[in-house]
Structure formats: C-alpha cells, structure tokens
Amino acid sequence: MRAKLPHTEGTTNRDGVNLHYEIYGDGAETILFVPTWALIHSRVWKAQVPYLSERFRVITFDPRGNGKSDRPDNPDAYTIDKIVADVIAVMDEIGVEKAALVGLSFSSAIAFAVAAYHPDRVSAVISTGAWSPIVPPKKERADAYANDLVDHPQLWQKYNPDYWRKDYPDFVRFFLDRVHNEPHSTKQHEDAVAWALEGDAEMLIMTQEARDTPEIAIDEDMYRKVQCPSLICVGDNDDVTPPETSFAIAELTGGELQVFEGGGHAIHARFPARFNTLMRDFLARHLGTWKPESRKVTSAPKRVLYLSSPIGLGHARRDLAVTRELRKLHPDLQVDWLAQDPVIRFLDANTERVHPASKLLANESAHIEAECGEHDLHAFQAIRNMDEILIKNFMVFQEVLEEESYDLVIADEAWDVDHYWHEHPDLKKAPMAWFTDFVGWLPFAENGPREALLTTDYNAEMIKHVEGHPDVRDRSIFVGTSDDIVNRDFGDGLPQMRDWIPKHFEFSDYIIGQHPSEFGSRDDLRVEFGYDDGRKTCIVAVGGSGVGAALIQRILKAVPLARARIPELRIIVVAGPRLDPAMFDLPDGVEMRAFVPDLDRHLAACDLALVQGGLTTCMELAAAGTPFLYFPLRNHFEQNFHVASRLERYNAGRKMIFAESDPERIATAMLEELGTPRIPNTVAADGASRAAAMLHELL
C-alpha cells in the first residue's frame, strides 16, 4: 500500500505529448517535484510526498518517456527546452502561479533552468545529486558513452548505449548499483530497478541524444541568473555525478549547501528523514511556511509518549499493562499514545489519551493485511514494503517531539523511530525505551539465497546501529527471558543470537495483558460464560485481520468429522472485525461471533482453542493452561521460528502446518488434544511490573 494517494490526477497535452500529473494536499504553498531522467518516473519521490503534502500542495508528474506520460519516438521530443516547457505546462494546467521546484540529478538542471528563465514562477529550488554540464562527468562514463573503450574494463562499457540495446535490464541493474551505492540500500535499489524496467533502451538513448539544446544553455551564466533561494544537497560518495557539480552550483547561485557524509546519488531515498527535515526547514526560513515550534511544558507531572505497534492488538494489551504498572510508581503520570487503528479503538475503550497527531499516521495494519495471501504473510517482505509508510509516520512522530517535551518515549516495535534515530542520532529528542519480543529477521530456506542475503543485510544494519550508537536506546527490553531467544545466528558472518542479544538487552520476562490467574477460578469462568453445560467448548479465533478466512473455512470442514466422534462438541468461531460472519456456511454445532471483547477470559475457560500463530494469543492460552492448536501463517518468519521456539520451550500448543492440514488431520488433532492435554510450563505474571520498574529508572 502507498502511504498516501493523490486527491487529483490528470493529464495535460503539450505539443501532442500527454503528461500525467498527480496532486496531493492543499497547502497554501506549492511544491513541484520535477521528473528526473526518464529512466524512472515520479514514484522516485515516494519518501517525500506523503509527509510534505500534509502541509503543502504537492505536485508530481511523470517524465515524457516513462510512467503514465506519453513516450515520443523522436529524439527531438526529449530536448531540455521541451522538458522545461513541460514544467510550465503542468503548472498552468493546474493553475499554479508559483512553486518550489525539487530536482534530482538531471532534473536539478531543469529546476534551475525554470528558475533562471521563468523567475516569476519559482519560489525556491531544492536540488539533490545534481547533474550539470558545467562540471565534466566521471571520465570512465564519458569515454564509454563516446565509444572510447580501450582503456576501460568491461564493467564500464555498460555505460555505452550499444550495450543498453543489447541488455537493457543488465544496464539498469548496473547503473542503479551506482545510484544506490550506500550499504544497506537493497530496497531503494529494488524499487528503482522496477521503475526503470517500465522504460526501454531506445527511449533512454533518445533522451541522451537530446541533451544539447541550443534554445536553453545549461551553463554558468544560467545558474547566475537564478534569484530565488536554493538548497543544494549532495552525497560526498556520489558515484554517478561528481559532488563538485553541486559545490559549483551552490557557489554560482549563492545557495545553501548540505553535504551528506557517506551519501550516494539518491540521498533523498536513502536518508529521507534528514532530507525531508532539511527541505521543510529551508522552505520555512525562506517562504515562511510551517515548521514545528517547541512548546515547553512546565507542569510537574512526568510525560510519556507511547508508540504501540498496530500489527495485532497484542502489543496494545501488553503496553496498557505496563502503563498501569508504571502509574502505580508515578500516580500523576501523563501518557499520550501515538497510535493507529485498531489500537485507537482499544485505547478509547480503556479511556486512554490518544495524541491528536495520530490522525496523520499512515495505517500500517491495513498495509500488512494488503500483503496477505491465503493463510500467507511474508512478514519480512511486508515490513520492507512498508518503507514509504514508515518514513511518513516517523516524520509525524518527529514533529510531535519537536513541538512538545516528553520525559520518555516508549517504542514497542516502532521500527521507524528506532531505525531513523539510529541513522541520525542528532534527531533524537527524548530518552527512549525500546520493547520487542523478537530480535532478528530470519529467512525460509525454501525461499532461496536472495531472501537469506536480504535478512542478513537487515540484521547487519541493525547490529551496526546498536553497536555504533548505544545511546539511542536508553533501555532495550526483550519481552521474555534469555531462554526465549531462538537458537540461530543473524546470518552468514554475523553472531549467534543467544550470544549477542543478552549483551544489548534486558529481560522483563513475558508481559501479558492480564494474567489468567487474575480471572478467578476456571469453574467460575465456565459458569459465567455458560460453558458448564456438559459440552466440550472449542473456540476458533483468527485475529483482527482478513487473512484468517481460509483457516476458518478449513476448520469448519473439520467440525462434522470431530463432532461425529464427540457429539457434545460445541464450536464458537470469533471472526474478528474484518471478516463478515455471513460469508461462512456454518455446520451444526457452530456459533459465529463477530467480536468478543474479553476474548482472553473466554480462552481461559474453554476446553480447546484453534488459533493462528500470533505470540500474544498463544501465550495467553499457555498461561491459562488451555490446550490449543496453532497454525502459523506461511512465510511468517516470526510465527514459524521465534514464536514456535518459545512455545516449544513452554510445552504449549500443537503446531499445525496449514498446507498439510486437511479437515481429517485437524479433526484428529482436536480430539487428541482434548483427550490428552499437555501441561504448559508456568508463564510469569509479573512481566509488566518488571518492565515498569525498568522504565521508572528512566523517569
């Protein structure tokens, strides 16, 4: 899912070429992202548009030759003067008198050309990774393009257009390796390759043949004509255009120069938190647009900003338990929750205070659900594909802390905050406590070496972050014990998890929302819910997402087989908020409920449960001593490795492989678990109070 969709889409036709544009937001000032070289289209700005469009009107359009714009078949259609005119045409079509222009690489030159020759239409220019003929290109690239290949290795010959015709996909991968040359840039590289493969070699060659345009000269005189303020960003490790290009432009225009240490050609994509902040503050200084203003809080009560992962309600339940224990230590504690649906509904039901900025967050839970297949969620890839949402939500979080003072941030698997604060420790605005119940991305062997390479790369980056910036996390709390760490390594050449994690985490033991020991006796619960009528009660619960439909259907087919052997078996199916009970055909003995508010208490009272592989529900069942079957989602590394390992240690639940579980096998397993239930090991009841004591020290 995208973090934000345009509210308006359209095309403008200029000299027979249709240019597709999109409009986001409705701020008083306009930002127009100028399309770069037609190798890629306007999605290249995905890390900027969702955030900036909350305060500005933001316009993007696809270049002629890629995306949804037309693809002329004549080199004369790609000349610089025509592309400059495209910018003006799009502004005219939308009714924009003046805009701040943002340019990447080739479109840096276009943005400055528009500012030089149409000064009344441009309020500011933001440039990144600038290309310009005022500084010669890297020699090997220029020679290869000119067919002077004698002194250059085979690798650099890929810059020659003849090679583009021969193997365009290989050129794309080669060139974008140079663009995204920073470590741990696999996602940015994958995105760019996918966008580039929407184009073709002939179009790209035409764009190169059209660079020399007598009508518009990209030279030093042009840059000197620019009167508006400019921000020039550049990575000092740019492997595509020489950083000296940006240095020269800054000197000629009098613009503000920002050098990203270790940055490559596309720093806006690799370091979006820094880039977005610089851009926002630059526009505020020169155009008087909005930026966060600190509002100091002088009241005595301690203030906490709590971020609870919205991917399942288990996080919210344990986080509320921790909060309640923390309030025992700080009775006047003010807790603000930066949260998303469905967590907001849970917090509202418990009269917690949700921060008003929550409405600006892009929904992570909806994204995860969109990534699901039939009992299938590639959790690692789903998190990778959420990068656009995560940077948007981080910027919302960062604004909250720039405006308000908090004594502590509690981040329960808030991946965006942990990542970007480690990337840029100077952005940290408050002490932070980090919570997680697993550490380490793990590959499935059947998914091949590419997945292993990616999980290893992500783990290596995490290890580098934590070891390189130990002060970012003021406390790292593993929700469990050291025995709950899965017995694996982080990847080829990386440490064993059981060696590394105890050096960088403290252990709270498991945190349960409300321990079943507080519910009263099992017999009393069964009387309360009507489960004391002599029947065997089995509850089927598949969580709050739509991915559970296939599991419910499979279990419903097993019900007649099970009831043939245990006629007194009663099945209660809890569909959850995203599944319509009417979509299921119910056999005899089955009750369907859309929602059960105190499901944990029902699970403690029933005779058997059938659930997915989520940690929270499984551990609630283990704590209650209720027999259960659990069906981990296919490709869900956490459920299949981390959760399964923990449940095995607790002697809790029977793991079922969905693909291997036909109705007969499910029915047989149900009867076996009812007949000889296993006795789980004790689940701690004081995890929340232990965690609160750790947080108390920070307050």
Disulfide bonds with the S-S distance in Angstrom:
none
